[in-house]
Amino acid sequence: MEKIKKVTIKVNGNVKVFYELNGERFESASKVLEKIFKDQGELYQRVYGVDRETAALAGWGPNMNYFDTTSYGWTKFLSDRGKIHKEVVEEELSVEQFVRDYVGF
């Protein structure tokens, strides 16, 4: 993965932060992520090992291509702290059980 330079400038107690990637300057971390990853799903896969289907079920919006708090999926990912709690239940059903389960009676 690429190396990102974080630059913090402090002047008389005031602080400014910006980032550099391959000679390009970015004023926010979310813009750096947009440059590196085509969408949130790619980040989830490459950095956290979470596949797109699981990320979608978690409500993380893997197909969104911006990384800020206006994105519900990104906000959900942050509040979940990137953690997935996944449980898979497999059942064998007869055709009758399947139909009753499907129709609800």
mmCIF file of the C-alpha atoms, coordinates in Angstrom:
data_MODEL
# 
_entry.id   MODEL 
# 
loop_
_atom_site.group_PDB 
_atom_site.id 
_atom_site.type_symbol 
_atom_site.label_atom_id 
_atom_site.label_alt_id 
_atom_site.label_comp_id 
_atom_site.label_asym_id 
_atom_site.label_entity_id 
_atom_site.label_seq_id 
_atom_site.pdbx_PDB_ins_code 
_atom_site.Cartn_x 
_atom_site.Cartn_y 
_atom_site.Cartn_z 
_atom_site.occupancy 
_atom_site.B_iso_or_equiv 
_atom_site.pdbx_formal_charge 
_atom_site.auth_seq_id 
_atom_site.auth_comp_id 
_atom_site.auth_asym_id 
_atom_site.auth_atom_id 
_atom_site.pdbx_PDB_model_num 
ATOM 1   C CA . MET A 1 1   ? 0.000   0.000   0.000  1.00 0.00 ? 1   MET A CA 1 
ATOM 2   C CA . GLU A 1 2   ? 1.025   3.577   -0.589 1.00 0.00 ? 2   GLU A CA 1 
ATOM 3   C CA . LYS A 1 3   ? 2.747   5.689   2.043  1.00 0.00 ? 3   LYS A CA 1 
ATOM 4   C CA . ILE A 1 4   ? 0.888   8.778   3.203  1.00 0.00 ? 4   ILE A CA 1 
ATOM 5   C CA . LYS A 1 5   ? 2.628   11.752  4.762  1.00 0.00 ? 5   LYS A CA 1 
ATOM 6   C CA . LYS A 1 6   ? 0.645   13.546  7.478  1.00 0.00 ? 6   LYS A CA 1 
ATOM 7   C CA . VAL A 1 7   ? 1.827   17.127  7.993  1.00 0.00 ? 7   VAL A CA 1 
ATOM 8   C CA . THR A 1 8   ? 0.834   18.991  11.139 1.00 0.00 ? 8   THR A CA 1 
ATOM 9   C CA . ILE A 1 9   ? 1.662   22.691  11.354 1.00 0.00 ? 9   ILE A CA 1 
ATOM 10  C CA . LYS A 1 10  ? 1.320   24.507  14.686 1.00 0.00 ? 10  LYS A CA 1 
ATOM 11  C CA . VAL A 1 11  ? 1.546   28.273  14.846 1.00 0.00 ? 11  VAL A CA 1 
ATOM 12  C CA . ASN A 1 12  ? 0.832   30.146  18.078 1.00 0.00 ? 12  ASN A CA 1 
ATOM 13  C CA . GLY A 1 13  ? -1.474  27.369  19.278 1.00 0.00 ? 13  GLY A CA 1 
ATOM 14  C CA . ASN A 1 14  ? -3.337  27.076  15.981 1.00 0.00 ? 14  ASN A CA 1 
ATOM 15  C CA . VAL A 1 15  ? -3.098  23.737  14.193 1.00 0.00 ? 15  VAL A CA 1 
ATOM 16  C CA . LYS A 1 16  ? -3.453  22.811  10.532 1.00 0.00 ? 16  LYS A CA 1 
ATOM 17  C CA . VAL A 1 17  ? -3.220  19.248  9.242  1.00 0.00 ? 17  VAL A CA 1 
ATOM 18  C CA . PHE A 1 18  ? -2.919  18.106  5.651  1.00 0.00 ? 18  PHE A CA 1 
ATOM 19  C CA . TYR A 1 19  ? -1.813  14.938  3.891  1.00 0.00 ? 19  TYR A CA 1 
ATOM 20  C CA . GLU A 1 20  ? 0.456   14.179  0.952  1.00 0.00 ? 20  GLU A CA 1 
ATOM 21  C CA . LEU A 1 21  ? 0.230   11.138  -1.294 1.00 0.00 ? 21  LEU A CA 1 
ATOM 22  C CA . ASN A 1 22  ? 2.499   10.730  -4.312 1.00 0.00 ? 22  ASN A CA 1 
ATOM 23  C CA . GLY A 1 23  ? 3.254   14.458  -4.337 1.00 0.00 ? 23  GLY A CA 1 
ATOM 24  C CA . GLU A 1 24  ? -0.428  15.422  -4.208 1.00 0.00 ? 24  GLU A CA 1 
ATOM 25  C CA . ARG A 1 25  ? -1.762  17.438  -1.256 1.00 0.00 ? 25  ARG A CA 1 
ATOM 26  C CA . PHE A 1 26  ? -5.111  16.716  0.434  1.00 0.00 ? 26  PHE A CA 1 
ATOM 27  C CA . GLU A 1 27  ? -6.844  18.856  3.025  1.00 0.00 ? 27  GLU A CA 1 
ATOM 28  C CA . SER A 1 28  ? -8.772  15.959  4.611  1.00 0.00 ? 28  SER A CA 1 
ATOM 29  C CA . ALA A 1 29  ? -8.220  12.287  5.372  1.00 0.00 ? 29  ALA A CA 1 
ATOM 30  C CA . SER A 1 30  ? -11.451 11.385  3.574  1.00 0.00 ? 30  SER A CA 1 
ATOM 31  C CA . LYS A 1 31  ? -10.079 12.835  0.312  1.00 0.00 ? 31  LYS A CA 1 
ATOM 32  C CA . VAL A 1 32  ? -6.970  10.650  0.682  1.00 0.00 ? 32  VAL A CA 1 
ATOM 33  C CA . LEU A 1 33  ? -9.168  7.579   1.097  1.00 0.00 ? 33  LEU A CA 1 
ATOM 34  C CA . GLU A 1 34  ? -11.175 8.561   -1.997 1.00 0.00 ? 34  GLU A CA 1 
ATOM 35  C CA . LYS A 1 35  ? -7.918  8.730   -3.964 1.00 0.00 ? 35  LYS A CA 1 
ATOM 36  C CA . ILE A 1 36  ? -6.693  5.301   -2.779 1.00 0.00 ? 36  ILE A CA 1 
ATOM 37  C CA . PHE A 1 37  ? -9.894  3.237   -2.803 1.00 0.00 ? 37  PHE A CA 1 
ATOM 38  C CA . LYS A 1 38  ? -12.546 3.116   -5.530 1.00 0.00 ? 38  LYS A CA 1 
ATOM 39  C CA . ASP A 1 39  ? -15.241 2.715   -2.847 1.00 0.00 ? 39  ASP A CA 1 
ATOM 40  C CA . GLN A 1 40  ? -15.758 1.815   0.800  1.00 0.00 ? 40  GLN A CA 1 
ATOM 41  C CA . GLY A 1 41  ? -16.039 -1.888  -0.057 1.00 0.00 ? 41  GLY A CA 1 
ATOM 42  C CA . GLU A 1 42  ? -12.503 -1.947  -1.422 1.00 0.00 ? 42  GLU A CA 1 
ATOM 43  C CA . LEU A 1 43  ? -11.232 -0.457  1.853  1.00 0.00 ? 43  LEU A CA 1 
ATOM 44  C CA . TYR A 1 44  ? -13.200 -3.017  3.890  1.00 0.00 ? 44  TYR A CA 1 
ATOM 45  C CA . GLN A 1 45  ? -11.729 -5.870  1.829  1.00 0.00 ? 45  GLN A CA 1 
ATOM 46  C CA . ARG A 1 46  ? -8.118  -4.688  1.655  1.00 0.00 ? 46  ARG A CA 1 
ATOM 47  C CA . VAL A 1 47  ? -7.661  -3.272  5.156  1.00 0.00 ? 47  VAL A CA 1 
ATOM 48  C CA . TYR A 1 48  ? -10.160 -5.166  7.331  1.00 0.00 ? 48  TYR A CA 1 
ATOM 49  C CA . GLY A 1 49  ? -10.664 -8.417  5.392  1.00 0.00 ? 49  GLY A CA 1 
ATOM 50  C CA . VAL A 1 50  ? -14.457 -7.957  5.236  1.00 0.00 ? 50  VAL A CA 1 
ATOM 51  C CA . ASP A 1 51  ? -16.108 -9.027  1.979  1.00 0.00 ? 51  ASP A CA 1 
ATOM 52  C CA . ARG A 1 52  ? -18.683 -6.812  0.265  1.00 0.00 ? 52  ARG A CA 1 
ATOM 53  C CA . GLU A 1 53  ? -21.673 -9.049  1.044  1.00 0.00 ? 53  GLU A CA 1 
ATOM 54  C CA . THR A 1 54  ? -20.879 -9.047  4.770  1.00 0.00 ? 54  THR A CA 1 
ATOM 55  C CA . ALA A 1 55  ? -20.254 -5.290  4.730  1.00 0.00 ? 55  ALA A CA 1 
ATOM 56  C CA . ALA A 1 56  ? -23.604 -4.727  3.020  1.00 0.00 ? 56  ALA A CA 1 
ATOM 57  C CA . LEU A 1 57  ? -25.408 -6.903  5.585  1.00 0.00 ? 57  LEU A CA 1 
ATOM 58  C CA . ALA A 1 58  ? -23.727 -4.900  8.348  1.00 0.00 ? 58  ALA A CA 1 
ATOM 59  C CA . GLY A 1 59  ? -25.102 -1.694  6.802  1.00 0.00 ? 59  GLY A CA 1 
ATOM 60  C CA . TRP A 1 60  ? -21.674 -0.332  5.877  1.00 0.00 ? 60  TRP A CA 1 
ATOM 61  C CA . GLY A 1 61  ? -22.597 0.700   2.318  1.00 0.00 ? 61  GLY A CA 1 
ATOM 62  C CA . PRO A 1 62  ? -19.668 -0.917  0.490  1.00 0.00 ? 62  PRO A CA 1 
ATOM 63  C CA . ASN A 1 63  ? -20.646 0.630   -2.855 1.00 0.00 ? 63  ASN A CA 1 
ATOM 64  C CA . MET A 1 64  ? -20.436 4.221   -1.597 1.00 0.00 ? 64  MET A CA 1 
ATOM 65  C CA . ASN A 1 65  ? -17.403 6.077   -2.877 1.00 0.00 ? 65  ASN A CA 1 
ATOM 66  C CA . TYR A 1 66  ? -16.947 8.829   -0.306 1.00 0.00 ? 66  TYR A CA 1 
ATOM 67  C CA . PHE A 1 67  ? -15.555 8.554   3.199  1.00 0.00 ? 67  PHE A CA 1 
ATOM 68  C CA . ASP A 1 68  ? -17.201 11.186  5.345  1.00 0.00 ? 68  ASP A CA 1 
ATOM 69  C CA . THR A 1 69  ? -19.944 11.416  7.912  1.00 0.00 ? 69  THR A CA 1 
ATOM 70  C CA . THR A 1 70  ? -22.582 12.281  5.307  1.00 0.00 ? 70  THR A CA 1 
ATOM 71  C CA . SER A 1 71  ? -22.411 8.614   4.258  1.00 0.00 ? 71  SER A CA 1 
ATOM 72  C CA . TYR A 1 72  ? -24.616 6.418   6.438  1.00 0.00 ? 72  TYR A CA 1 
ATOM 73  C CA . GLY A 1 73  ? -22.522 3.329   5.624  1.00 0.00 ? 73  GLY A CA 1 
ATOM 74  C CA . TRP A 1 74  ? -19.240 4.980   6.584  1.00 0.00 ? 74  TRP A CA 1 
ATOM 75  C CA . THR A 1 75  ? -20.771 6.334   9.795  1.00 0.00 ? 75  THR A CA 1 
ATOM 76  C CA . LYS A 1 76  ? -22.105 2.839   10.616 1.00 0.00 ? 76  LYS A CA 1 
ATOM 77  C CA . PHE A 1 77  ? -18.656 1.329   9.921  1.00 0.00 ? 77  PHE A CA 1 
ATOM 78  C CA . LEU A 1 78  ? -17.077 3.847   12.302 1.00 0.00 ? 78  LEU A CA 1 
ATOM 79  C CA . SER A 1 79  ? -19.655 3.271   15.054 1.00 0.00 ? 79  SER A CA 1 
ATOM 80  C CA . ASP A 1 80  ? -19.132 -0.514  14.698 1.00 0.00 ? 80  ASP A CA 1 
ATOM 81  C CA . ARG A 1 81  ? -15.386 0.164   14.944 1.00 0.00 ? 81  ARG A CA 1 
ATOM 82  C CA . GLY A 1 82  ? -14.867 -2.085  11.923 1.00 0.00 ? 82  GLY A CA 1 
ATOM 83  C CA . LYS A 1 83  ? -16.000 -5.160  13.844 1.00 0.00 ? 83  LYS A CA 1 
ATOM 84  C CA . ILE A 1 84  ? -18.194 -7.868  12.354 1.00 0.00 ? 84  ILE A CA 1 
ATOM 85  C CA . HIS A 1 85  ? -20.145 -10.287 14.511 1.00 0.00 ? 85  HIS A CA 1 
ATOM 86  C CA . LYS A 1 86  ? -21.331 -12.906 12.036 1.00 0.00 ? 86  LYS A CA 1 
ATOM 87  C CA . GLU A 1 87  ? -23.372 -16.011 12.732 1.00 0.00 ? 87  GLU A CA 1 
ATOM 88  C CA . VAL A 1 88  ? -24.423 -18.558 10.119 1.00 0.00 ? 88  VAL A CA 1 
ATOM 89  C CA . VAL A 1 89  ? -27.323 -20.934 10.864 1.00 0.00 ? 89  VAL A CA 1 
ATOM 90  C CA . GLU A 1 90  ? -27.989 -23.786 8.453  1.00 0.00 ? 90  GLU A CA 1 
ATOM 91  C CA . GLU A 1 91  ? -31.230 -25.785 8.565  1.00 0.00 ? 91  GLU A CA 1 
ATOM 92  C CA . GLU A 1 92  ? -32.489 -28.690 6.536  1.00 0.00 ? 92  GLU A CA 1 
ATOM 93  C CA . LEU A 1 93  ? -36.188 -28.361 5.803  1.00 0.00 ? 93  LEU A CA 1 
ATOM 94  C CA . SER A 1 94  ? -38.664 -30.656 4.163  1.00 0.00 ? 94  SER A CA 1 
ATOM 95  C CA . VAL A 1 95  ? -40.659 -29.142 1.317  1.00 0.00 ? 95  VAL A CA 1 
ATOM 96  C CA . GLU A 1 96  ? -43.648 -28.850 3.670  1.00 0.00 ? 96  GLU A CA 1 
ATOM 97  C CA . GLN A 1 97  ? -41.522 -27.100 6.349  1.00 0.00 ? 97  GLN A CA 1 
ATOM 98  C CA . PHE A 1 98  ? -40.057 -24.812 3.713  1.00 0.00 ? 98  PHE A CA 1 
ATOM 99  C CA . VAL A 1 99  ? -43.498 -23.796 2.428  1.00 0.00 ? 99  VAL A CA 1 
ATOM 100 C CA . ARG A 1 100 ? -44.863 -23.277 5.959  1.00 0.00 ? 100 ARG A CA 1 
ATOM 101 C CA . ASP A 1 101 ? -41.789 -21.228 6.891  1.00 0.00 ? 101 ASP A CA 1 
ATOM 102 C CA . TYR A 1 102 ? -42.108 -19.149 3.702  1.00 0.00 ? 102 TYR A CA 1 
ATOM 103 C CA . VAL A 1 103 ? -45.829 -18.389 3.999  1.00 0.00 ? 103 VAL A CA 1 
ATOM 104 C CA . GLY A 1 104 ? -45.779 -18.088 7.790  1.00 0.00 ? 104 GLY A CA 1 
ATOM 105 C CA . PHE A 1 105 ? -48.567 -20.593 8.567  1.00 0.00 ? 105 PHE A CA 1 
# 
